[in-house]
Amino acid sequence: MAIAIAGCRAPSPSERYERWLADGQREKVAEYRGYLRAQGLAELPPMQQLLRSGRRWRRCGAAEFALPPKPMWPETARTLRLIADLRAAGLLEGVEITSGYRNAALNRCEGGSSRSRHMSGGAYDFDLARDADTQALCDFWRRRGPASGFGLGFYDARHLHIDTAGFRTWGEDYTYRTSQCVPGARLKHDANQPDAP
């Protein structure tokens, strides 16, 4: 019986990624990786994470992985440069990328804005570690955001969005006033507050 159960297990994300690569994507991904390296972006999160399309890919009937079209690569590189700076500063420890490039249909199904930077390859969503220092992230956003066009959105205390489409921040209702970077704002499920439910 254990053998029958083992034979029916669902493929892991790594196995699904390898299947996607084998389905005609390997050379294109190698070209993309080469482009990013040429842009000075050798130290990247794993490509399997960078190419995740969205959280709801299965429900939306989309591919789990998506490579941004080549004309979008410069915008992708700009945002990845900011992400590399955040990682170098120790501000993205224990994070996992959950969404990168999304086509318009997946973006609609995901509930994304009609102007979402995900559709131009310049945005990434992350799941933060429970002990992530979001105030240090906000401090970085205040210091370096104007020069880099750092957009920092908090869907809640553990899920955030990063892009380089302009210096701005927002929270769970997509307005400035609910951003964790605004003094006094609190998010649902705020993992950084000891009295959070």
C-alpha positions as CSV (number, residue, x, y, z in Angstrom):
1,M,0.0,0.0,0.0
2,A,2.9,2.4,0.8
3,I,4.3,1.8,-2.7
4,A,0.9,2.7,-4.3
5,I,0.7,5.9,-2.2
6,A,4.3,6.8,-3.1
7,G,3.5,6.3,-6.8
8,C,0.6,8.8,-6.6
9,R,2.4,11.7,-4.9
10,A,2.1,15.1,-6.5
11,P,5.3,16.4,-8.1
12,S,7.3,18.8,-6.1
13,P,7.8,22.5,-7.2
14,S,11.3,21.6,-8.3
15,E,10.0,18.7,-10.4
16,R,7.3,20.9,-11.9
17,Y,10.0,23.5,-12.8
18,E,12.2,20.9,-14.4
19,R,9.2,19.7,-16.5
20,W,8.5,23.2,-17.5
21,L,12.1,23.8,-18.6
22,A,12.1,20.5,-20.5
23,D,9.0,21.6,-22.4
24,G,10.9,24.0,-24.6
25,Q,11.9,26.7,-22.0
26,R,15.5,25.6,-21.1
27,E,17.3,27.6,-23.8
28,K,15.2,30.7,-23.3
29,V,15.8,30.6,-19.5
30,A,19.5,30.2,-20.1
31,E,19.5,33.3,-22.4
32,Y,17.6,35.2,-19.7
33,R,20.1,34.1,-17.0
34,G,22.9,35.2,-19.3
35,Y,21.3,38.6,-19.8
36,L,20.9,39.1,-16.0
37,R,24.5,38.2,-15.4
38,A,25.6,40.6,-18.1
39,Q,23.7,43.3,-16.1
40,G,25.8,42.5,-13.0
41,L,23.1,40.4,-11.4
42,A,24.9,37.1,-10.8
43,E,23.7,36.7,-7.2
44,L,20.0,36.1,-7.7
45,P,17.3,34.2,-5.9
46,P,16.8,30.8,-7.5
47,M,15.5,31.0,-11.1
48,Q,12.6,28.7,-10.0
49,Q,11.4,31.5,-7.7
50,L,12.1,34.3,-10.1
51,L,10.0,32.8,-12.7
52,R,6.9,32.0,-10.6
53,S,3.9,33.4,-12.2
54,G,1.4,33.8,-9.4
55,R,0.0,32.3,-6.2
56,R,-3.2,31.2,-7.9
57,W,-1.7,29.9,-11.1
58,R,-3.5,26.5,-10.7
59,R,-6.9,28.0,-9.9
60,C,-6.5,30.5,-12.7
61,G,-5.5,27.8,-15.3
62,A,-2.1,29.4,-15.9
63,A,1.4,28.1,-16.1
64,E,3.2,28.0,-12.8
65,F,6.3,29.6,-14.3
66,A,6.6,32.4,-16.8
67,L,9.5,34.1,-18.5
68,P,9.1,37.8,-19.1
69,P,9.1,38.7,-22.8
70,K,12.6,39.9,-23.9
71,P,11.5,43.6,-24.3
72,M,10.7,43.6,-20.6
73,W,14.1,42.3,-19.4
74,P,15.5,45.8,-18.7
75,E,12.7,46.6,-16.3
76,T,13.1,43.2,-14.7
77,A,16.8,43.9,-14.2
78,R,16.1,47.2,-12.6
79,T,13.9,45.7,-10.0
80,L,16.2,42.7,-9.4
81,R,19.0,45.2,-8.8
82,L,16.9,46.8,-6.0
83,I,16.2,43.3,-4.7
84,A,19.9,42.5,-4.7
85,D,20.5,45.7,-2.7
86,L,17.8,44.6,-0.2
87,R,19.3,41.2,0.1
88,A,22.8,42.6,0.6
89,A,21.5,44.7,3.4
90,G,20.0,41.6,5.1
91,L,16.4,42.8,4.6
92,L,15.1,39.8,2.6
93,E,16.4,37.0,4.8
94,G,14.1,34.0,4.7
95,V,11.8,35.4,2.0
96,E,10.3,33.4,-0.9
97,I,9.2,34.9,-4.2
98,T,5.6,34.0,-4.9
99,S,4.9,36.0,-8.1
100,G,6.9,37.7,-10.8
101,Y,5.9,38.3,-14.4
102,R,2.2,37.7,-15.1
103,N,0.3,38.0,-18.3
104,A,-2.9,40.1,-18.4
105,A,-5.2,37.1,-18.0
106,L,-3.4,35.7,-14.9
107,N,-3.0,39.2,-13.5
108,R,-6.8,39.7,-13.7
109,C,-7.5,36.3,-12.1
110,E,-5.0,37.1,-9.3
111,G,-6.9,40.3,-8.6
112,G,-4.0,42.5,-9.8
113,S,-4.4,46.2,-10.8
114,S,-5.0,46.9,-14.4
115,R,-1.7,48.8,-14.3
116,S,0.1,46.1,-12.4
117,R,3.9,46.2,-12.8
118,H,3.8,42.4,-12.8
119,M,2.6,42.6,-16.4
120,S,5.7,44.5,-17.5
121,G,8.1,42.1,-15.6
122,G,9.1,44.8,-13.1
123,A,7.4,43.5,-9.9
124,Y,7.8,40.7,-7.4
125,D,5.7,39.5,-4.5
126,F,7.2,37.9,-1.5
127,D,6.3,35.8,1.5
128,L,8.3,37.2,4.5
129,A,9.7,35.2,7.4
130,R,7.6,35.6,10.6
131,D,10.4,37.5,12.3
132,A,11.2,39.8,9.3
133,D,12.1,43.3,10.4
134,T,9.6,45.3,8.3
135,Q,10.6,48.6,10.0
136,A,14.2,48.1,8.8
137,L,12.7,47.5,5.3
138,C,10.7,50.8,5.7
139,D,13.8,52.6,6.8
140,F,15.6,51.4,3.6
141,W,12.6,52.5,1.5
142,R,12.7,56.0,3.0
143,R,16.5,56.3,2.5
144,R,16.9,54.7,-0.9
145,G,13.4,54.8,-2.4
146,P,13.4,58.2,-4.1
147,A,16.5,57.4,-6.1
148,S,15.5,53.9,-7.1
149,G,11.8,54.4,-7.6
150,F,11.2,51.8,-4.9
151,G,7.5,50.8,-4.7
152,L,6.8,48.9,-1.5
153,G,3.3,47.4,-0.9
154,F,2.1,45.4,2.1
155,Y,-0.8,43.1,1.3
156,D,-0.6,42.1,5.0
157,A,2.3,41.8,7.5
158,R,3.8,38.8,5.8
159,H,3.1,39.4,2.1
160,L,4.7,42.2,0.2
161,H,5.2,43.7,-3.3
162,I,8.4,45.3,-4.6
163,D,8.8,47.2,-7.8
164,T,10.7,50.1,-9.3
165,A,7.8,52.0,-10.9
166,G,8.0,55.0,-8.5
167,F,8.7,55.9,-4.9
168,R,5.4,55.0,-3.1
169,T,4.0,52.6,-0.5
170,W,0.7,51.1,0.3
171,G,-1.1,48.7,2.6
172,E,-3.9,46.2,2.6
173,D,-6.4,48.7,1.1
174,Y,-3.9,49.8,-1.5
175,T,-3.6,53.3,0.0
176,Y,-0.7,55.0,1.7
177,R,-2.4,55.3,5.1
178,T,-2.4,51.5,5.7
179,S,1.3,51.0,4.8
180,Q,3.4,49.6,7.5
181,C,5.9,52.3,6.6
182,V,3.4,55.0,7.9
183,P,3.6,55.6,11.7
184,G,0.6,54.2,13.5
185,A,-0.6,51.9,10.7
186,R,-1.3,48.3,11.6
187,L,-1.9,45.5,9.2
188,K,-4.1,42.4,9.6
189,H,-2.2,39.5,11.1
190,D,0.6,41.8,12.0
191,A,3.4,39.3,12.9
192,N,5.6,42.1,14.2
193,Q,3.2,43.1,17.0
194,P,3.1,41.0,20.2
195,D,-0.6,41.6,20.7
196,A,-1.6,40.5,17.2
197,P,-4.3,37.9,17.0
